[in-house]
Amino acid sequence: MNHFDVVIVGAGLSGIGAAYHLQTRCAEKTFAILEGRGDVGGTWDLFRYPGVRSDSDMYTLGYSFKPWQNAKAIADGPSILSYVNETADENHLRKHIRFNHMVKSAAWSTADACWTVTAATGDHGDLVQFSCNMLLMCSGYYNYKQAHTPAFAGLEEFKGEVVHPQFWPESMVYVGKAVVVIGSGATAMTLIPAMADKTASITMLQRSPTYVVASPAEDRLANIMRKYLPDMFAYNLTRFRKTLLQGLLYRRTRKQPEKVKQWLLGMVRDSLGDDYDVDTHFTPTYNPWDQRMCLVPDGDLFDVIKSGKATVVTDHIDRFTATGIALKSGVALEADIIITATGLELQLLGGTTFSMDGAPIDFASTYTYKGMMYSGIPNLLQTFGYVNASWTLRADLNAEYACRLINHMDVTGTRQCTPTLRAEDQGMQQRPWIDDFTAGYMTRAMHLFPKQGDHEPWENTQDYKRDKKLIRRAALEDGVLIFGTPLSSSAQNAK
């Protein structure tokens, strides 16, 4: 069996970042990165649909330690993939990666203070095992092999092509075709402007609208600072400004939702003109940030709508037909290609099966500790980013914390750390892992995730400002995270 001090699962944005922090802050520790796919990048290597891009700015989606130096703050997928690969290569991390190692299970032994991780590898799925003291799950939050697609009546009758963006075929030809994109999220709003110039027609068919914000693709102030200031200094200033503004906007949506709503809709009306039916097509029934808002760089979605190259239809699907989609209003949409941009399927911990001392672990019965660990489960950290800000802000905090834990355990001579409910935590109010966020892809899977409580440290705050105090600055020895050394490990260390 291969033994390492730390095993990281996933070589995407989170896993490569965690490896950098581990190599930098815990230089003497051995580690391996187990990656189920054949290359670095995770999401940004998987998604290949037209126009794929981030809907977060790269000054906050980028790593804290590696400045984003491209002119565009809202970057396309290939640029982000290149950035992640550069990070891996500049820091010689690729030598630590075991590609095509799909993690299947992880078993904790209390007696040995050790995780045994089993992965399937090779064409035949041969099983290999790795042991480690600390396990960092950086495998993302959704199922790479299965997306969310509703059961559409009459789907088998449609004579054209149906594709989900998560599985975009390289052979797809849409030039001169009539295209319908089902969905109103970030993926749909990315596809529409990217395809509009080449299709005969393209329609975004939505059941209900989403809040849409137009923002410059380039941050003029950031580019000026980068021109005249040292790279890292300019990057940190921009990162601070961006996180401050994001936090202020989010908090205002919680305190003054109606004012923020009217401000957002006013910007849409300015972009589309007074004659456009913004009330029907761009006015959600919920408040801003009750679901994730969509960012459209340079207002590209609005441009193709105004030019007549793209259309938005707000209606309910009755059924698919041989030539397109019949709507409940009686309208028929003709289509050669239907793209089901209907969302992701959330997956806890990469779909890995966990056990502890031979008994299966039910994470839904645990509480989250600071949004990273689980009550009663030792030496396991998960990276799950923000729904209201950039993923990497949280990933960086998690990685820093993991390194602090590892170094603290070395100093104290302990082998395990376990979040443990105190007497005063018993019977606390249970809240969902992600609270106050009604997006369908979240609500469909919340029953599988751990609960959060009603007080620290049993909260998943989704608040970067609070998390910097709770994760980066708070003491490790807090009376909740219990450190110890099993008897067999003590004996082994004494030899």
Kinemage of the C-alpha trace (Angstrom):
@kinemage 1
@onewidth
@group {chain A} dominant
@subgroup {mainchain}
@vectorlist {calphas} color= white
{ca met a 1} P 0.000 0.000 0.000
{ca asn a 2} L 1.190 3.529 -0.821
{ca his a 3} L 1.403 5.718 2.290
{ca phe a 4} L 1.442 9.535 2.363
{ca asp a 5} L 0.977 12.037 5.128
{ca val a 6} L -1.820 13.677 3.140
{ca val a 7} L -3.999 12.575 0.235
{ca ile a 8} L -5.797 15.203 -1.848
{ca val a 9} L -8.719 14.016 -3.970
{ca gly a 10} L -9.141 16.073 -7.147
{ca ala a 11} L -6.725 18.010 -9.367
{ca gly a 12} L -9.063 20.850 -10.261
{ca leu a 13} L -9.006 24.428 -9.040
{ca ser a 14} L -9.364 23.397 -5.376
{ca gly a 15} L -6.982 20.429 -5.423
{ca ile a 16} L -4.124 22.252 -7.132
{ca gly a 17} L -4.562 25.158 -4.728
{ca ala a 18} L -4.537 22.820 -1.722
{ca ala a 19} L -1.384 21.138 -3.008
{ca tyr a 20} L 0.372 24.493 -3.366
{ca his a 21} L -0.483 25.494 0.199
{ca leu a 22} L 0.547 22.090 1.532
{ca gln a 23} L 3.872 22.151 -0.303
{ca thr a 24} L 4.550 25.704 0.854
{ca arg a 25} L 3.377 25.558 4.472
{ca cys a 26} L 4.037 21.896 5.322
{ca ala a 27} L 7.159 21.332 3.271
{ca glu a 28} L 8.225 18.120 5.007
{ca lys a 29} L 4.922 16.340 4.467
{ca thr a 30} L 4.466 13.768 1.724
{ca phe a 31} L 1.304 13.966 -0.329
{ca ala a 32} L -0.427 12.590 -3.390
{ca ile a 33} L -3.245 13.972 -5.525
{ca leu a 34} L -5.702 11.391 -6.833
{ca glu a 35} L -7.477 12.568 -9.993
{ca gly a 36} L -10.197 10.514 -11.646
{ca arg a 37} L -9.718 12.074 -15.067
{ca gly a 38} L -6.673 12.197 -17.309
{ca asp a 39} L -5.640 15.807 -16.850
{ca val a 40} L -5.520 18.808 -14.535
{ca gly a 41} L -8.388 21.280 -14.395
{ca gly a 42} L -11.544 19.573 -13.150
{ca thr a 43} L -14.574 21.576 -14.296
{ca trp a 44} L -12.481 23.696 -16.635
{ca asp a 45} L -11.130 20.626 -18.405
{ca leu a 46} L -14.535 18.910 -18.509
{ca phe a 47} L -16.742 21.664 -19.907
{ca arg a 48} L -16.210 22.273 -23.634
{ca tyr a 49} L -19.442 23.930 -24.762
{ca pro a 50} L -19.301 27.139 -26.866
{ca gly a 51} L -18.315 30.249 -24.934
{ca val a 52} L -17.716 28.418 -21.632
{ca arg a 53} L -16.557 30.976 -19.089
{ca ser a 54} L -16.614 31.883 -15.432
{ca asp a 55} L -19.408 33.994 -14.005
{ca ser a 56} L -17.045 35.135 -11.246
{ca asp a 57} L -14.239 37.628 -11.766
{ca met a 58} L -10.779 36.103 -11.915
{ca tyr a 59} L -9.369 38.414 -9.269
{ca thr a 60} L -11.397 36.436 -6.731
{ca leu a 61} L -11.722 33.124 -8.587
{ca gly a 62} L -7.944 33.170 -9.017
{ca tyr a 63} L -5.647 31.923 -6.280
{ca ser a 64} L -4.523 34.213 -3.460
{ca phe a 65} L -0.899 33.375 -4.289
{ca lys a 66} L -0.908 33.642 -8.105
{ca pro a 67} L -1.913 36.949 -9.721
{ca trp a 68} L -4.347 36.857 -12.608
{ca gln a 69} L -2.552 38.768 -15.369
{ca asn a 70} L -4.915 38.583 -18.334
{ca ala a 71} L -6.709 41.759 -19.347
{ca lys a 72} L -10.150 40.149 -19.050
{ca ala a 73} L -11.525 39.830 -15.539
{ca ile a 74} L -14.368 37.608 -16.789
{ca ala a 75} L -12.375 34.837 -18.399
{ca asp a 76} L -13.188 32.055 -20.841
{ca gly a 77} L -12.788 28.402 -19.905
{ca pro a 78} L -9.572 27.743 -21.861
{ca ser a 79} L -7.870 30.706 -20.152
{ca ile a 80} L -8.881 29.439 -16.717
{ca leu a 81} L -7.699 25.932 -17.593
{ca ser a 82} L -4.364 27.368 -18.708
{ca tyr a 83} L -4.095 29.278 -15.409
{ca val a 84} L -4.658 26.102 -13.349
{ca asn a 85} L -2.127 24.173 -15.445
{ca glu a 86} L 0.415 26.996 -15.097
{ca thr a 87} L -0.014 26.846 -11.326
{ca ala a 88} L 0.580 23.096 -11.322
{ca asp a 89} L 3.663 23.360 -13.554
{ca glu a 90} L 5.248 26.410 -11.917
{ca asn a 91} L 5.104 24.660 -8.556
{ca his a 92} L 6.102 21.196 -9.837
{ca leu a 93} L 2.843 19.689 -8.598
{ca arg a 94} L 2.197 17.405 -11.552
{ca lys a 95} L 4.676 14.839 -10.216
{ca his a 96} L 2.381 14.335 -7.210
{ca ile a 97} L -0.718 13.590 -9.301
{ca arg a 98} L -1.979 10.079 -9.971
{ca phe a 99} L -4.162 10.562 -13.048
{ca asn a 100} L -7.036 8.208 -13.902
{ca his a 101} L -7.389 7.259 -10.246
{ca met a 102} L -11.103 7.417 -9.466
{ca val a 103} L -11.582 7.310 -5.699
{ca lys a 104} L -14.254 4.832 -4.711
{ca ser a 105} L -14.043 4.545 -0.941
{ca ala a 106} L -12.270 5.843 2.139
{ca ala a 107} L -12.106 3.928 5.422
{ca trp a 108} L -10.948 5.420 8.740
{ca ser a 109} L -9.211 3.338 11.383
{ca thr a 110} L -9.278 4.917 14.830
{ca ala a 111} L -6.661 2.486 16.135
{ca asp a 112} L -4.176 3.565 13.468
{ca ala a 113} L -5.350 7.195 13.002
{ca cys a 114} L -5.318 6.471 9.313
{ca trp a 115} L -7.500 6.699 6.222
{ca thr a 116} L -7.302 3.934 3.627
{ca val a 117} L -8.374 5.292 0.257
{ca thr a 118} L -9.316 2.901 -2.548
{ca ala a 119} L -9.230 4.075 -6.161
{ca ala a 120} L -10.072 2.419 -9.474
{ca thr a 121} L -7.460 2.862 -12.167
{ca gly a 122} L -6.682 1.696 -15.686
{ca asp a 123} L -8.998 0.464 -18.400
{ca his a 124} L -10.164 -2.452 -16.275
{ca gly a 125} L -10.790 -0.480 -13.088
{ca asp a 126} L -8.055 -2.216 -11.127
{ca leu a 127} L -8.188 -1.217 -7.457
{ca val a 128} L -5.244 0.408 -5.707
{ca gln a 129} L -5.000 1.651 -2.138
{ca phe a 130} L -3.371 4.625 -0.453
{ca ser a 131} L -3.139 5.314 3.247
{ca cys a 132} L -2.814 8.731 4.855
{ca asn a 133} L -3.265 10.537 8.118
{ca met a 134} L -5.135 13.526 6.637
{ca leu a 135} L -7.637 13.377 3.770
{ca leu a 136} L -8.539 16.518 1.811
{ca met a 137} L -11.576 16.169 -0.436
{ca cys a 138} L -11.259 18.671 -3.287
{ca ser a 139} L -13.470 16.838 -5.754
{ca gly a 140} L -15.982 19.601 -6.401
{ca tyr a 141} L -19.687 19.518 -5.757
{ca tyr a 142} L -21.377 17.895 -8.714
{ca asn a 143} L -21.494 14.601 -10.553
{ca tyr a 144} L -19.162 14.589 -13.576
{ca lys a 145} L -20.855 11.535 -15.054
{ca gln a 146} L -24.485 12.535 -14.743
{ca ala a 147} L -26.207 15.902 -15.181
{ca his a 148} L -29.708 16.959 -14.220
{ca thr a 149} L -32.170 16.520 -17.067
{ca pro a 150} L -35.919 16.493 -16.365
{ca ala a 151} L -38.067 13.754 -17.856
{ca phe a 152} L -39.531 15.545 -20.879
{ca ala a 153} L -42.682 14.053 -22.351
{ca gly a 154} L -42.261 13.058 -25.997
{ca leu a 155} L -38.467 13.250 -25.939
{ca glu a 156} L -38.183 10.105 -28.045
{ca glu a 157} L -40.307 11.719 -30.786
{ca phe a 158} L -37.855 14.553 -31.485
{ca lys a 159} L -35.968 13.968 -34.755
{ca gly a 160} L -33.123 16.403 -34.108
{ca glu a 161} L -30.193 16.397 -31.676
{ca val a 162} L -30.534 16.765 -27.905
{ca val a 163} L -27.419 17.582 -25.884
{ca his a 164} L -26.639 18.605 -22.325
{ca pro a 165} L -23.781 21.178 -22.151
{ca gln a 166} L -21.899 19.031 -19.629
{ca phe a 167} L -21.438 16.428 -22.364
{ca trp a 168} L -20.908 18.661 -25.387
{ca pro a 169} L -19.823 16.553 -28.396
{ca glu a 170} L -16.818 17.736 -30.407
{ca ser a 171} L -18.698 16.813 -33.584
{ca met a 172} L -21.631 19.147 -32.866
{ca val a 173} L -22.480 21.327 -35.898
{ca tyr a 174} L -24.925 24.152 -35.235
{ca val a 175} L -24.151 26.521 -38.107
{ca gly a 176} L -27.383 27.432 -39.869
{ca lys a 177} L -29.485 25.404 -37.430
{ca ala a 178} L -32.531 26.346 -35.392
{ca val a 179} L -31.501 25.964 -31.753
{ca val a 180} L -33.532 26.005 -28.535
{ca val a 181} L -31.670 26.266 -25.231
{ca ile a 182} L -33.742 25.135 -22.244
{ca gly a 183} L -32.714 26.958 -19.093
{ca ser a 184} L -32.116 30.392 -17.631
{ca gly a 185} L -28.900 29.906 -15.685
{ca ala a 186} L -25.305 30.882 -16.345
{ca thr a 187} L -24.764 28.097 -18.887
{ca ala a 188} L -27.733 29.122 -21.047
{ca met a 189} L -26.705 32.768 -20.908
{ca thr a 190} L -23.206 31.809 -21.980
{ca leu a 191} L -24.319 29.616 -24.874
{ca ile a 192} L -26.770 32.103 -26.415
{ca pro a 193} L -24.328 34.924 -27.307
{ca ala a 194} L -21.551 32.464 -28.189
{ca met a 195} L -23.715 30.657 -30.763
{ca ala a 196} L -26.019 33.424 -32.016
{ca asp a 197} L -23.855 34.630 -34.924
{ca lys a 198} L -23.749 31.162 -36.497
{ca thr a 199} L -27.211 29.741 -35.941
{ca ala a 200} L -30.266 30.309 -38.127
{ca ser a 201} L -32.128 31.100 -34.906
{ca ile a 202} L -31.512 30.587 -31.209
{ca thr a 203} L -34.085 30.750 -28.417
{ca met a 204} L -33.598 30.701 -24.671
{ca leu a 205} L -36.636 28.873 -23.314
{ca gln a 206} L -37.072 29.452 -19.603
{ca arg a 207} L -39.722 28.395 -17.137
{ca ser a 208} L -38.907 31.402 -14.937
{ca pro a 209} L -36.466 34.319 -15.181
{ca thr a 210} L -33.126 34.827 -13.437
{ca tyr a 211} L -31.482 38.039 -12.259
{ca val a 212} L -28.940 39.124 -14.869
{ca val a 213} L -26.181 41.674 -14.351
{ca ala a 214} L -24.075 43.135 -17.156
{ca ser a 215} L -20.482 43.907 -16.228
{ca pro a 216} L -17.394 44.953 -18.221
{ca ala a 217} L -15.300 41.938 -19.225
{ca glu a 218} L -12.205 43.978 -18.368
{ca asp a 219} L -11.642 45.752 -15.067
{ca arg a 220} L -10.141 49.054 -16.193
{ca leu a 221} L -8.878 50.056 -12.743
{ca ala a 222} L -7.273 46.645 -12.190
{ca asn a 223} L -5.463 46.838 -15.529
{ca ile a 224} L -4.173 50.340 -14.763
{ca met a 225} L -2.866 49.246 -11.354
{ca arg a 226} L -1.236 46.189 -12.888
{ca lys a 227} L 0.552 48.443 -15.359
{ca tyr a 228} L 2.117 50.686 -12.729
{ca leu a 229} L 2.350 48.578 -9.566
{ca pro a 230} L 4.110 45.300 -8.717
{ca asp a 231} L 1.986 42.351 -9.836
{ca met a 232} L 1.245 40.887 -6.429
{ca phe a 233} L 0.506 44.252 -4.841
{ca ala a 234} L -1.863 45.261 -7.631
{ca tyr a 235} L -3.551 41.851 -7.539
{ca asn a 236} L -4.095 41.966 -3.780
{ca leu a 237} L -5.574 45.467 -3.969
{ca thr a 238} L -7.993 44.413 -6.688
{ca arg a 239} L -8.875 41.196 -4.868
{ca phe a 240} L -9.615 43.172 -1.691
{ca arg a 241} L -11.760 45.675 -3.600
{ca lys a 242} L -13.707 42.930 -5.369
{ca thr a 243} L -14.404 40.900 -2.225
{ca leu a 244} L -15.436 44.049 -0.356
{ca leu a 245} L -17.905 45.060 -3.065
{ca gln a 246} L -19.271 41.514 -3.396
{ca gly a 247} L -19.855 41.340 0.340
{ca leu a 248} L -21.523 44.742 0.467
{ca leu a 249} L -23.864 43.859 -2.393
{ca tyr a 250} L -24.820 40.519 -0.860
{ca arg a 251} L -25.531 42.029 2.543
{ca arg a 252} L -27.663 44.718 0.925
{ca thr a 253} L -29.735 42.046 -0.846
{ca arg a 254} L -30.487 40.583 2.578
{ca lys a 255} L -31.423 43.910 4.188
{ca gln a 256} L -33.010 45.818 1.286
{ca pro a 257} L -34.067 43.198 -1.275
{ca glu a 258} L -36.687 45.337 -3.008
{ca lys a 259} L -34.302 48.258 -3.545
{ca val a 260} L -31.647 45.956 -4.985
{ca lys a 261} L -34.263 44.260 -7.170
{ca gln a 262} L -35.410 47.554 -8.695
{ca trp a 263} L -31.806 48.623 -9.250
{ca leu a 264} L -30.985 45.386 -11.076
{ca leu a 265} L -34.118 45.503 -13.209
{ca gly a 266} L -33.421 49.143 -14.034
{ca met a 267} L -30.080 48.163 -15.513
{ca val a 268} L -31.762 45.475 -17.624
{ca arg a 269} L -34.302 48.017 -18.920
{ca asp a 270} L -31.477 50.414 -19.781
{ca ser a 271} L -29.799 47.634 -21.758
{ca leu a 272} L -32.862 46.328 -23.636
{ca gly a 273} L -34.944 49.483 -24.032
{ca asp a 274} L -38.398 50.513 -22.908
{ca asp a 275} L -40.205 48.376 -25.471
{ca tyr a 276} L -38.804 45.075 -24.211
{ca asp a 277} L -40.944 43.028 -21.819
{ca val a 278} L -38.539 42.940 -18.891
{ca asp a 279} L -41.337 42.098 -16.451
{ca thr a 280} L -41.995 38.777 -18.200
{ca his a 281} L -38.514 37.698 -19.229
{ca phe a 282} L -36.101 39.170 -16.666
{ca thr a 283} L -38.069 39.662 -13.432
{ca pro a 284} L -37.786 36.666 -11.067
{ca thr a 285} L -40.385 35.850 -8.438
{ca tyr a 286} L -37.701 35.627 -5.720
{ca asn a 287} L -35.354 38.208 -4.215
{ca pro a 288} L -31.793 38.848 -5.442
{ca trp a 289} L -29.313 36.216 -4.239
{ca asp a 290} L -32.029 33.823 -3.121
{ca gln a 291} L -30.553 32.082 -6.150
{ca arg a 292} L -27.290 32.783 -7.916
{ca met a 293} L -27.306 35.825 -10.199
{ca cys a 294} L -25.985 35.561 -13.751
{ca leu a 295} L -23.156 37.782 -14.956
{ca val a 296} L -23.026 38.671 -18.657
{ca pro a 297} L -19.717 40.292 -19.699
{ca asp a 298} L -20.104 43.518 -21.676
{ca gly a 299} L -23.837 42.819 -21.833
{ca asp a 300} L -23.320 40.274 -24.639
{ca leu a 301} L -26.639 38.525 -23.983
{ca phe a 302} L -28.527 41.797 -24.220
{ca asp a 303} L -26.719 42.690 -27.448
{ca val a 304} L -27.815 39.539 -29.296
{ca ile a 305} L -31.387 39.956 -28.042
{ca lys a 306} L -31.549 43.582 -29.215
{ca ser a 307} L -30.074 42.659 -32.593
{ca gly a 308} L -32.761 40.031 -33.131
{ca lys a 309} L -30.226 37.190 -33.307
{ca ala a 310} L -31.605 35.611 -30.125
{ca thr a 311} L -35.024 35.362 -28.520
{ca val a 312} L -36.202 34.717 -24.977
{ca val a 313} L -39.398 32.740 -24.413
{ca thr a 314} L -40.857 32.368 -20.912
{ca asp a 315} L -43.281 29.461 -20.819
{ca his a 316} L -43.732 25.862 -19.678
{ca ile a 317} L -42.949 22.824 -21.807
{ca asp a 318} L -45.895 20.609 -22.640
{ca arg a 319} L -43.951 18.026 -24.642
{ca phe a 320} L -41.288 17.464 -27.253
{ca thr a 321} L -42.519 16.887 -30.791
{ca ala a 322} L -40.856 15.537 -33.920
{ca thr a 323} L -39.864 19.065 -34.956
{ca gly a 324} L -39.297 20.863 -31.669
{ca ile a 325} L -41.161 21.752 -28.478
{ca ala a 326} L -44.857 22.329 -27.830
{ca leu a 327} L -45.464 24.836 -25.035
{ca lys a 328} L -48.379 24.881 -22.638
{ca ser a 329} L -49.450 28.240 -24.067
{ca gly a 330} L -50.045 26.521 -27.398
{ca val a 331} L -46.951 28.001 -29.050
{ca ala a 332} L -44.664 25.616 -30.956
{ca leu a 333} L -40.898 26.164 -31.120
{ca glu a 334} L -39.217 24.645 -34.154
{ca ala a 335} L -35.734 23.226 -33.516
{ca asp a 336} L -32.994 21.219 -35.171
{ca ile a 337} L -31.015 21.113 -31.911
{ca ile a 338} L -32.291 21.263 -28.338
{ca ile a 339} L -29.756 22.037 -25.618
{ca thr a 340} L -30.858 21.062 -22.110
{ca ala a 341} L -29.003 23.584 -19.942
{ca thr a 342} L -31.080 22.337 -17.033
{ca gly a 343} L -28.450 22.165 -14.347
{ca leu a 344} L -26.074 19.951 -12.463
{ca glu a 345} L -26.555 17.010 -10.146
{ca leu a 346} L -24.946 17.730 -6.784
{ca gln a 347} L -22.778 15.027 -5.310
{ca leu a 348} L -21.381 14.872 -1.795
{ca leu a 349} L -17.641 14.240 -1.545
{ca gly a 350} L -17.245 13.111 -5.145
{ca gly a 351} L -19.572 10.148 -4.646
{ca thr a 352} L -16.996 8.405 -2.450
{ca thr a 353} L -18.274 5.820 0.050
{ca phe a 354} L -16.959 6.473 3.568
{ca ser a 355} L -16.705 4.243 6.608
{ca met a 356} L -15.295 4.541 10.109
{ca asp a 357} L -14.002 1.506 11.975
{ca gly a 358} L -16.005 -0.700 9.642
{ca ala a 359} L -19.320 1.162 9.953
{ca pro a 360} L -20.673 3.263 7.059
{ca ile a 361} L -20.744 7.033 7.597
{ca asp a 362} L -24.027 8.856 7.069
{ca phe a 363} L -22.975 12.446 6.539
{ca ala a 364} L -26.581 13.642 6.590
{ca ser a 365} L -26.663 12.788 10.306
{ca thr a 366} L -23.611 14.950 11.077
{ca tyr a 367} L -23.156 18.674 11.637
{ca thr a 368} L -20.724 20.722 9.620
{ca tyr a 369} L -17.799 22.232 11.491
{ca lys a 370} L -16.986 25.642 9.954
{ca gly a 371} L -18.267 24.376 6.596
{ca met a 372} L -15.186 22.145 6.234
{ca met a 373} L -15.328 19.187 8.627
{ca tyr a 374} L -17.982 16.869 10.084
{ca ser a 375} L -18.971 16.163 13.658
{ca gly a 376} L -17.494 12.903 14.869
{ca ile a 377} L -15.360 12.352 11.747
{ca pro a 378} L -11.580 12.726 12.254
{ca asn a 379} L -8.948 14.124 9.883
{ca leu a 380} L -11.287 14.820 6.973
{ca leu a 381} L -11.684 18.211 5.304
{ca gln a 382} L -13.939 19.033 2.377
{ca thr a 383} L -13.689 22.048 0.094
{ca phe a 384} L -17.051 23.507 -0.870
{ca gly a 385} L -16.954 27.100 -2.098
{ca tyr a 386} L -19.412 29.953 -1.909
{ca val a 387} L -22.731 30.180 -3.725
{ca asn a 388} L -22.709 33.981 -3.432
{ca ala a 389} L -19.052 34.668 -4.219
{ca ser a 390} L -16.079 33.030 -5.926
{ca trp a 391} L -15.356 29.388 -5.139
{ca thr a 392} L -11.623 29.888 -4.636
{ca leu a 393} L -12.011 32.423 -1.828
{ca arg a 394} L -13.248 29.567 0.328
{ca ala a 395} L -10.885 26.983 -1.174
{ca asp a 396} L -7.874 29.099 -0.186
{ca leu a 397} L -9.169 29.486 3.376
{ca asn a 398} L -9.765 25.736 3.659
{ca ala a 399} L -6.280 24.885 2.420
{ca glu a 400} L -4.659 27.345 4.823
{ca tyr a 401} L -6.652 25.829 7.684
{ca ala a 402} L -5.661 22.280 6.738
{ca cys a 403} L -2.008 23.294 6.865
{ca arg a 404} L -2.476 24.948 10.256
{ca leu a 405} L -4.075 21.744 11.553
{ca ile a 406} L -1.289 19.528 10.246
{ca asn a 407} L 1.438 21.734 11.714
{ca his a 408} L -0.395 22.023 15.054
{ca met a 409} L -0.694 18.251 15.290
{ca asp a 410} L 3.044 17.935 14.671
{ca val a 411} L 3.812 20.451 17.417
{ca thr a 412} L 1.456 18.803 19.912
{ca gly a 413} L 2.395 15.249 18.953
{ca thr a 414} L -1.197 14.337 18.171
{ca arg a 415} L -2.458 12.168 15.317
{ca gln a 416} L -6.116 12.986 14.988
{ca cys a 417} L -8.500 15.926 15.273
{ca thr a 418} L -12.246 15.401 15.562
{ca pro a 419} L -15.019 18.027 15.648
{ca thr a 420} L -17.094 16.995 18.659
{ca leu a 421} L -20.504 18.208 19.811
{ca arg a 422} L -20.386 19.671 23.322
{ca ala a 423} L -23.169 19.490 25.888
{ca glu a 424} L -24.326 22.974 24.898
{ca asp a 425} L -24.486 21.916 21.237
{ca gln a 426} L -26.886 19.048 21.833
{ca gly a 427} L -30.364 19.790 20.523
{ca met a 428} L -29.353 22.928 18.636
{ca gln a 429} L -31.574 23.961 15.740
{ca gln a 430} L -30.874 22.095 12.523
{ca arg a 431} L -30.521 24.111 9.349
{ca pro a 432} L -29.677 22.974 5.802
{ca trp a 433} L -26.024 22.859 4.711
{ca ile a 434} L -26.785 25.765 2.358
{ca asp a 435} L -29.480 27.954 3.885
{ca asp a 436} L -31.506 30.795 2.381
{ca phe a 437} L -30.714 29.697 -1.188
{ca thr a 438} L -33.533 28.220 -3.248
{ca ala a 439} L -31.778 27.130 -6.465
{ca gly a 440} L -33.154 23.793 -7.651
{ca tyr a 441} L -29.777 22.064 -7.974
{ca met a 442} L -29.202 22.776 -4.277
{ca thr a 443} L -32.624 21.950 -2.898
{ca arg a 444} L -32.709 18.627 -4.774
{ca ala a 445} L -29.672 17.348 -2.860
{ca met a 446} L -29.660 19.101 0.539
{ca his a 447} L -30.990 15.992 2.300
{ca leu a 448} L -27.709 14.222 1.509
{ca phe a 449} L -25.492 16.883 3.075
{ca pro a 450} L -24.595 17.482 6.718
{ca lys a 451} L -26.686 19.919 8.732
{ca gln a 452} L -25.529 23.211 10.145
{ca gly a 453} L -26.453 24.479 13.575
{ca asp a 454} L -27.559 27.859 14.836
{ca his a 455} L -24.251 29.021 16.305
{ca glu a 456} L -20.501 28.906 15.646
{ca pro a 457} L -18.568 26.798 14.867
{ca trp a 458} L -21.422 24.633 13.551
{ca glu a 459} L -22.328 27.017 10.740
{ca asn a 460} L -21.591 27.074 7.030
{ca thr a 461} L -21.679 30.845 6.874
{ca gln a 462} L -21.333 31.537 3.133
{ca asp a 463} L -19.797 34.831 4.298
{ca tyr a 464} L -16.166 35.441 3.354
{ca lys a 465} L -15.711 38.242 5.876
{ca arg a 466} L -16.930 36.062 8.746
{ca asp a 467} L -15.005 33.037 7.504
{ca lys a 468} L -11.699 34.899 7.571
{ca lys a 469} L -12.180 35.273 11.323
{ca leu a 470} L -13.736 31.860 11.889
{ca ile a 471} L -11.221 29.908 9.790
{ca arg a 472} L -8.075 31.953 9.282
{ca arg a 473} L -7.765 33.707 12.652
{ca ala a 474} L -9.632 31.618 15.225
{ca ala a 475} L -7.712 29.376 17.615
{ca leu a 476} L -7.483 25.716 16.655
{ca glu a 477} L -7.876 24.591 20.275
{ca asp a 478} L -11.468 25.770 20.689
{ca gly a 479} L -12.899 23.044 22.890
{ca val a 480} L -14.800 21.634 19.918
{ca leu a 481} L -11.990 20.278 17.757
{ca ile a 482} L -10.601 17.510 19.942
{ca phe a 483} L -6.989 16.425 19.397
{ca gly a 484} L -5.635 13.056 20.446
{ca thr a 485} L -3.464 10.033 19.699
{ca pro a 486} L -4.834 6.480 19.602
{ca leu a 487} L -3.009 3.933 21.757
{ca ser a 488} L -1.632 1.916 18.835
{ca ser a 489} L -0.350 5.089 17.165
{ca ser a 490} L 1.300 6.170 20.430
{ca ala a 491} L 3.027 2.825 20.720
{ca gln a 492} L 4.077 2.907 17.093
{ca asn a 493} L 5.524 6.420 17.435
{ca ala a 494} L 7.465 5.369 20.526
{ca lys a 495} L 9.318 2.623 18.681
